[in-house]
Amino acid sequence: QAFTGDTVEVPCFPLGDVLQHLQVPVVDFFTLDVEGCEDGILASIPFDTVEFGLIVVEVNDRAQPSAIAIDARMRQQGFVRLKDNGQDWFFANPSYLAKR
């Protein structure tokens, strides 16, 4: 179907709210690519109630304040950056990995 240019409104909820509503205590792998809004979404995740194992975050411009904030936020949550492939940062949660 061809793009018509019409706008469609859809409900949207914070990821943390959805995970809590569905009673999801652990997310093994999560990838985040939302064209520049990654830090805002990461800020809304309740890392104290939902355990994440591996998180991949798209980071296009490493010099932007949002990229610096993403790295700081993930380190603050106990994650270690494992890899930078030029487009994405790969973070691991050592406490998650130690349990498995």
C-alpha positions as CSV (number, residue, x, y, z in Angstrom):
1,Q,0.0,0.0,0.0
2,A,1.4,3.4,-0.9
3,F,2.0,6.1,1.7
4,T,-0.9,8.5,1.7
5,G,0.5,11.2,4.0
6,D,-2.4,10.7,6.4
7,T,-1.6,11.0,10.1
8,V,-2.7,8.2,12.4
9,E,-2.7,8.7,16.2
10,V,-1.8,5.7,18.3
11,P,-1.6,5.4,22.1
12,C,1.9,5.5,23.5
13,F,3.1,4.4,27.0
14,P,6.4,4.5,28.8
15,L,8.3,1.2,28.4
16,G,8.6,0.9,32.2
17,D,4.8,1.1,32.6
18,V,4.2,-1.5,29.9
19,L,6.7,-3.9,31.5
20,Q,5.3,-3.4,35.0
21,H,1.7,-3.9,33.7
22,L,2.7,-7.1,32.0
23,Q,4.7,-8.2,35.1
24,V,7.9,-8.6,33.3
25,P,10.8,-8.6,35.8
26,V,13.6,-9.5,33.4
27,V,14.4,-8.4,29.9
28,D,17.3,-10.5,28.5
29,F,18.0,-8.4,25.4
30,F,16.7,-5.0,24.4
31,T,17.6,-2.9,21.4
32,L,16.7,0.8,21.2
33,D,16.7,2.8,17.9
34,V,14.3,5.7,18.0
35,E,16.1,8.4,15.9
36,G,17.5,10.6,18.7
37,C,15.2,10.0,21.6
38,E,17.1,7.1,23.1
39,D,18.2,9.0,26.3
40,G,14.7,10.1,27.1
41,I,13.4,6.5,26.9
42,L,16.3,5.1,28.9
43,A,15.5,7.7,31.6
44,S,12.0,6.4,31.8
45,I,13.0,2.7,32.4
46,P,12.7,1.6,36.0
47,F,16.0,-0.2,36.3
48,D,15.3,-0.8,40.0
49,T,12.3,-3.0,39.3
50,V,13.1,-4.5,35.9
51,E,16.5,-6.3,35.3
52,F,18.0,-5.9,31.8
53,G,20.8,-8.2,30.6
54,L,22.0,-6.7,27.3
55,I,21.0,-3.4,25.8
56,V,22.0,-2.1,22.4
57,V,21.5,1.7,21.9
58,E,21.8,3.5,18.6
59,V,24.1,6.4,19.0
60,N,24.8,8.3,15.8
61,D,26.9,11.2,17.0
62,R,29.1,10.4,19.9
63,A,30.0,14.0,20.5
64,Q,26.3,15.1,21.2
65,P,25.3,15.7,24.8
66,S,22.6,13.0,24.4
67,A,25.3,10.4,23.6
68,I,27.4,11.5,26.6
69,A,24.2,11.3,28.8
70,I,23.4,7.8,27.5
71,D,26.9,6.5,28.4
72,A,26.7,8.1,31.8
73,R,23.2,6.8,32.5
74,M,24.1,3.3,31.6
75,R,27.2,3.3,33.7
76,Q,25.2,4.7,36.6
77,Q,22.9,1.8,36.2
78,G,25.8,-0.6,36.5
79,F,26.2,-1.5,32.8
80,V,29.5,-1.9,31.0
81,R,29.9,-0.8,27.4
82,L,31.2,-3.8,25.5
83,K,31.3,-2.6,22.0
84,D,30.9,0.4,19.7
85,N,30.3,-0.7,16.1
86,G,30.1,2.8,14.8
87,Q,26.4,3.0,14.9
88,D,25.4,1.3,18.1
89,W,26.7,0.9,21.7
90,F,26.4,-2.5,23.3
91,F,25.9,-2.5,27.0
92,A,26.0,-5.5,29.4
93,N,24.8,-5.8,33.0
94,P,27.5,-7.7,34.9
95,S,25.1,-8.6,37.7
96,Y,22.6,-10.1,35.3
97,L,25.4,-12.1,33.6
98,A,26.8,-13.4,36.9
99,K,23.4,-15.1,37.7
100,R,23.4,-17.1,34.5
